[in-house]
Amino acid sequence: MHQLRYATFFLALTLVLLSCENDLQEVQSYSRAKTPPIQSGRDIELQYNDSAQLKVKLKAPQIDEYGGNAPYTEMPKGVAVQFYDDSLKVNTSLTANYAIRKERERIMEAKNNVIVVNAKGERLNTEHLVWDGAKRRIYTKAQVRITTAEQITIGTGLDSDESFTDYTIENVESILTLKEGEEL
């Protein structure tokens, strides 16, 4: 009887061990997540100039750069970006609590409390926004709230030029018209 219990235990243990299978992508993502950055910095301010003219200024409390086959740069503690026009005035600004830039795809994703303000003072609030550097577009499938001087529009999904001046909301859910001088 005693030997039968041990045999049953070992048989069950063998079946459990043989039935365990790891998803290769899951294992790779776990090991990738544990890989330290190739470069890391604190309290970073970067400027991008074109023909000696300031175009973009980026500030982040922390920037981590990762290499490998799919290099990316992560800003885990948030980011503030200002885009400048030819007169060196801020044309558009973006802030978010988290951002990641995928180098090869020329894509930047901003997440968590994303705020974009354009030159006209129109404000976009969302939880997820993608900037496609190749197409020079910003877009999201998430809920958006756009506040202008005249109204607040809430909807789901947005497609816009990168300066957030020519935009379309995919599914408008509500529009609230503001009285002159009224703010929410």
C-alpha positions in Angstrom: 0.0 0.0 0.0 2.9 2.3 0.9 4.7 1.6 -2.4 1.4 2.2 -4.3 1.2 5.7 -2.9 4.8 6.5 -3.9 4.3 5.1 -7.4 1.1 7.1 -7.8 2.9 10.3 -6.6 5.8 9.8 -9.0 3.5 9.0 -11.9 1.5 12.2 -11.2 4.7 14.2 -10.9 6.0 12.8 -14.2 2.8 13.6 -16.0 2.9 17.2 -14.6 6.5 17.7 -15.7 5.9 16.2 -19.1 2.8 18.3 -19.7 4.6 21.6 -19.0 5.3 23.5 -22.2 6.7 27.0 -22.5 5.6 29.4 -25.2 8.9 30.4 -27.0 7.7 34.0 -27.5 6.7 34.2 -23.8 10.1 33.0 -22.7 11.9 35.4 -25.1 9.8 38.4 -23.9 10.6 37.5 -20.3 14.4 37.3 -21.0 14.2 40.5 -23.1 12.5 42.2 -20.2 15.3 41.3 -17.9 18.0 42.6 -20.3 19.5 45.8 -19.0 19.6 48.9 -21.2 22.8 49.5 -23.2 22.6 53.1 -22.2 20.6 54.9 -19.5 20.4 58.5 -18.5 18.6 60.7 -15.9 17.2 64.2 -16.3 17.8 64.2 -20.0 17.1 67.1 -22.4 17.6 66.5 -26.1 17.3 68.9 -29.0 16.8 68.1 -32.7 18.0 70.7 -35.1 17.6 70.9 -38.9 19.8 73.2 -40.8 20.9 74.8 -37.6 17.3 75.5 -36.6 15.6 74.1 -33.5 12.8 71.7 -34.4 12.2 69.5 -31.3 13.1 69.7 -27.7 12.5 66.6 -25.5 12.8 66.3 -21.7 12.6 63.1 -19.7 13.4 62.2 -16.1 14.8 58.9 -17.4 15.7 57.5 -20.8 16.8 53.8 -21.3 18.1 52.7 -24.7 18.0 49.0 -25.7 19.8 47.4 -28.6 19.4 44.0 -30.3 17.4 43.1 -33.4 14.6 45.5 -32.4 16.2 48.5 -30.8 14.1 50.9 -28.8 14.3 53.8 -26.4 12.0 53.8 -23.4 11.0 56.8 -21.2 9.5 55.0 -18.3 9.0 58.0 -16.1 7.4 60.3 -18.6 8.3 62.7 -21.4 7.6 66.3 -22.4 8.2 67.2 -26.1 7.9 70.6 -27.8 7.8 71.0 -31.5 9.0 74.4 -32.9 8.0 76.3 -36.1 10.3 78.3 -38.3 9.9 81.3 -36.0 11.1 79.3 -33.0 7.7 79.4 -31.4 6.2 76.2 -29.9 3.9 74.8 -32.5 2.8 71.6 -30.7 3.6 70.1 -27.3 3.1 66.6 -26.0 3.4 65.2 -22.5 2.8 61.6 -21.3 3.6 59.5 -18.2 5.3 56.9 -20.4 6.8 56.7 -23.9 8.6 54.2 -26.1 10.3 54.8 -29.4 10.8 51.9 -31.8 13.8 52.9 -33.8 13.5 50.8 -36.9 9.8 51.4 -37.3 10.1 55.1 -36.6 7.2 54.9 -34.2 6.8 56.5 -30.8 4.0 55.4 -28.5 2.9 57.7 -25.6 0.8 56.2 -22.9 -1.0 57.2 -19.7 -2.2 60.8 -19.4 -1.2 61.8 -22.9 -1.8 65.5 -23.6 -1.2 67.3 -26.9 -1.7 71.0 -27.4 -1.5 72.6 -30.8 -0.6 76.2 -31.9 -4.3 77.2 -31.7 -4.5 76.0 -28.1 -6.7 73.0 -28.9 -6.0 70.2 -26.4 -6.1 66.4 -26.9 -6.4 64.1 -23.9 -6.0 60.3 -24.3 -4.4 57.3 -22.7 -2.6 56.1 -25.8 -1.2 57.9 -28.8 1.1 56.7 -31.7 3.3 59.0 -33.7 4.4 57.6 -37.0 7.5 59.4 -38.0 7.6 58.0 -41.5 4.0 59.1 -42.3 4.2 62.2 -40.1 0.8 61.2 -38.5 -0.5 60.7 -35.0 -3.3 58.3 -34.3 -5.1 56.2 -31.6 -7.9 53.7 -31.2 -8.4 54.8 -27.6 -10.9 57.3 -26.3 -10.1 60.9 -26.9 -11.2 64.3 -25.6 -10.5 67.4 -27.6 -11.1 70.8 -26.0 -11.2 73.9 -28.2 -12.3 77.4 -27.3 -15.9 76.6 -28.5 -16.5 72.9 -27.5 -15.4 69.7 -26.0 -15.6 66.6 -28.2 -15.4 63.1 -26.8 -15.0 60.1 -29.1 -13.0 57.0 -29.8 -10.2 56.8 -32.3 -8.3 59.7 -33.9 -6.2 60.3 -37.0 -4.3 63.6 -37.4 -1.3 65.3 -39.0 1.7 65.4 -36.6 1.0 69.0 -35.6 -2.5 68.1 -34.5 -4.1 70.8 -36.7 -6.0 68.6 -39.2 -7.7 65.8 -37.3 -10.6 63.4 -37.6 -12.3 61.6 -34.7 -13.5 58.1 -35.9 -16.5 57.7 -33.6 -17.8 60.9 -32.0 -19.7 60.1 -28.8 -20.6 63.6 -27.5 -20.1 67.3 -28.2 -20.5 69.9 -25.5 -20.7 73.5 -26.7 -19.1 76.0 -24.4 -20.4 79.5 -23.7 -18.0 82.4 -24.3 -15.4 82.4 -21.5 -16.6 79.1 -20.0 -14.0 76.4 -19.3 -14.3 72.9 -18.0 
